[in-house]
């Protein structure tokens, strides 16, 4: 009988809606560990896990990337911004595998030196709807995936017509200037950046949609499996 394999520990930054993230990690073969800002020091986290998941949530404060706050920016949590920026920087420095989702993609880009579009409707327009709240797995639009990217490889079975991937969407902020070391690997029809990767990392992928909301169908399980696989290699 083969020996049991201990699942890699995936640290998940806390947010208001954890169950889908936790279950997605479990179904991909990982052991989810929900962090506590007040108790789990960043250096200890990086030393005690094999991978990081940055979930969705409220807006990132524009002051973090040197801009004056737009009137649409709400629910900013300074303590969360502080913690996640420190966590991202420590994870990137240690080449710890990272999967970043929605706000997670945004805070990862900011932590690495990039900036954000504060409000898509007023800065980009409304030709593509980026907020479809219910049901949580409703398809809002497609994204065009960069051929040969890690995202392309992971999601190849779901990509249509060579590059089109259908996604849900609940965000009004997005990446503006891409941080050094990252590459754009998916865009929406209106040009909004929908995915970033750090090619030289063992695994560093960020997506703007919410793959965790498809936990029951497994449509995006490959993203979580990619994180778990890279984490297991550590």
C-alpha positions in Angstrom: 0.0 0.0 0.0 1.5 3.4 -1.0 2.3 5.9 1.7 -0.1 8.7 2.2 0.8 12.1 0.8 0.4 15.1 3.0 -1.5 17.8 1.1 0.4 21.1 0.7 -0.7 23.8 3.1 -2.3 26.7 1.2 -2.6 29.9 3.2 -5.7 32.0 2.3 -5.8 35.7 3.2 -9.1 36.3 5.1 -12.2 37.7 3.4 -15.9 37.8 4.0 -16.8 34.9 1.8 -14.4 32.0 2.5 -16.3 28.7 1.9 -15.8 28.6 -1.9 -12.1 29.4 -1.7 -11.5 26.7 1.0 -13.5 24.1 -0.9 -11.8 24.8 -4.1 -8.4 24.3 -2.5 -9.6 21.0 -0.9 -11.0 19.7 -4.2 -7.7 20.5 -5.8 -5.8 18.4 -3.2 -4.6 21.2 -0.9 -5.0 21.9 2.8 -6.6 25.4 3.2 -5.3 27.5 6.1 -7.4 30.7 6.7 -5.1 33.4 8.0 -5.8 35.8 10.9 -4.3 39.3 10.4 -3.9 39.8 14.2 -2.2 36.4 14.9 -0.4 35.1 11.8 2.8 37.1 11.2 3.7 37.3 7.5 7.2 35.8 8.0 5.7 32.9 10.0 3.1 32.3 7.3 5.7 32.2 4.5 7.7 29.7 6.5 4.7 27.5 7.4 2.9 27.0 4.1 3.6 25.8 0.6 1.3 28.2 -1.3 -0.7 31.5 -1.0 -4.2 32.3 -2.2 -5.2 36.0 -2.3 -9.0 36.2 -2.5 -11.5 38.9 -3.6 -12.9 41.7 -1.5 -13.1 45.4 -1.1 -11.2 48.2 -3.1 -7.5 48.7 -2.7 -6.8 52.2 -1.4 -5.5 54.4 -4.3 -3.0 56.0 -1.9 -1.1 52.7 -2.1 -0.1 53.5 -5.7 0.1 57.3 -5.4 -3.3 58.5 -6.6 -6.1 60.6 -5.2 -9.1 58.6 -4.3 -12.0 58.5 -6.8 -15.5 59.0 -5.4 -16.5 55.4 -6.3 -13.8 53.8 -4.1 -15.5 52.2 -1.0 -14.9 49.8 1.8 -11.2 50.3 2.0 -9.6 48.3 4.7 -6.2 49.8 5.6 -5.2 46.8 7.8 -6.0 44.3 5.1 -4.0 46.3 2.5 -1.0 46.5 4.9 -1.1 42.8 5.6 -1.6 41.6 2.0 1.0 43.9 0.5 3.5 42.5 3.0 2.4 39.0 2.3 2.7 39.4 -1.4 6.2 40.9 -1.2 7.4 38.1 1.1 5.8 35.4 -1.1 7.4 36.8 -4.2 10.8 37.1 -2.5 10.6 33.5 -1.5 9.1 32.3 -4.8 6.2 30.9 -2.9 3.4 29.8 -5.4 0.6 32.4 -5.5 -2.9 32.3 -7.0 -4.5 35.8 -6.8 -8.2 36.3 -7.5 -10.1 39.6 -8.3 -8.9 42.0 -5.5 -6.1 39.5 -5.0 -4.8 40.3 -8.5 -5.1 44.0 -7.8 -3.3 44.0 -4.5 -0.5 41.7 -6.0 0.0 44.2 -8.8 0.1 47.2 -6.4 2.4 45.4 -4.0 4.9 44.7 -6.8 4.8 48.4 -7.9 1.9 48.6 -10.4 -1.3 50.7 -10.3 -5.0 50.4 -10.8 -7.9 51.8 -12.8 -10.0 53.1 -9.9 -13.4 52.9 -11.7 -13.9 51.0 -14.9 -17.3 52.6 -15.9 -15.9 56.2 -15.7 -12.4 55.5 -17.0 -13.0 52.7 -19.6 -16.7 52.8 -20.3 -19.7 50.5 -20.1 -19.5 48.5 -23.4 -18.6 45.4 -21.3 -20.4 44.7 -18.1 -17.9 43.9 -15.3 -20.4 43.6 -12.4 -22.9 40.7 -12.7 -23.7 39.9 -9.1 -26.2 37.0 -9.3 -26.0 34.2 -9.7 -22.4 34.2 -8.6 -21.3 31.9 -11.4 -23.2 33.8 -14.2 -21.1 34.3 -17.3 -20.6 38.0 -17.8 -18.3 38.1 -20.8 -15.3 36.3 -22.4 -11.6 37.1 -22.0 -8.9 36.5 -24.7 -6.2 34.3 -23.3 -2.5 34.7 -24.3 -1.5 31.5 -26.2 1.2 29.6 -24.5 0.7 31.3 -21.1 0.3 29.3 -17.9 -3.4 30.3 -17.9 -3.7 29.0 -21.4 -2.1 25.7 -20.5 -4.2 25.2 -17.3 -7.5 26.2 -18.9 -7.0 24.8 -22.4 -9.9 22.4 -22.2 -12.3 25.3 -21.6 -10.9 27.8 -24.1 -13.0 28.3 -27.2 -12.0 29.5 -30.7 -8.3 29.4 -29.8 -8.3 32.0 -27.1 -11.8 32.8 -25.7 -12.6 31.9 -22.1 -16.0 32.6 -20.6 -15.9 34.1 -17.1 -18.0 35.6 -14.4 -17.3 39.2 -13.2 -17.8 41.4 -10.1 -15.3 44.3 -10.0 -15.1 48.0 -10.8 -11.3 48.3 -10.4 -8.7 46.7 -12.5 -5.0 46.8 -13.4 -3.7 49.9 -15.1 0.1 49.9 -15.1 1.5 46.3 -14.9 4.2 45.8 -12.2 7.7 44.9 -13.4 8.2 41.2 -13.9 4.6 40.5 -14.7 2.9 39.9 -18.1 -0.7 40.3 -19.3 -2.2 37.0 -20.1 -5.9 37.8 -20.6 -7.9 40.8 -21.5 -11.6 41.6 -21.8 -13.2 42.8 -25.1 -12.9 46.4 -23.8 -9.2 46.1 -23.1 -9.5 45.6 -19.3 -6.7 43.4 -18.0 -8.1 40.1 -16.8 -5.0 38.1 -15.9 -1.4 38.6 -15.0 1.5 36.1 -14.6 5.0 36.3 -13.4 6.8 34.1 -15.9 10.0 33.5 -14.0 8.2 32.4 -10.8 7.5 28.8 -10.0 3.8 29.7 -10.0 2.3 33.2 -9.9 -1.0 33.7 -11.6 -3.7 36.3 -11.0 -7.2 36.4 -12.5 -9.8 39.2 -12.3 -12.8 36.9 -12.3 -14.0 34.5 -9.5 -13.1 30.9 -10.4 -13.9 29.8 -6.8 -17.6 30.4 -7.6 -17.5 27.4 -10.0 -16.5 25.0 -7.3 -19.5 22.7 -7.8 -19.1 22.4 -11.6 -15.3 22.3 -11.4 -15.0 24.6 -14.5 -12.0 26.4 -13.1 -10.6 23.7 -10.8 -7.5 23.6 -13.0 -6.4 27.0 -11.6 -6.5 25.7 -8.0 -4.9 22.4 -9.1 -2.1 24.4 -10.7 -1.4 26.2 -7.4 -1.6 23.0 -5.4 0.7 21.2 -7.8 3.3 23.9 -7.7 3.0 24.0 -3.9 3.5 20.3 -3.6 6.7 20.6 -5.5 8.1 22.7 -2.6 
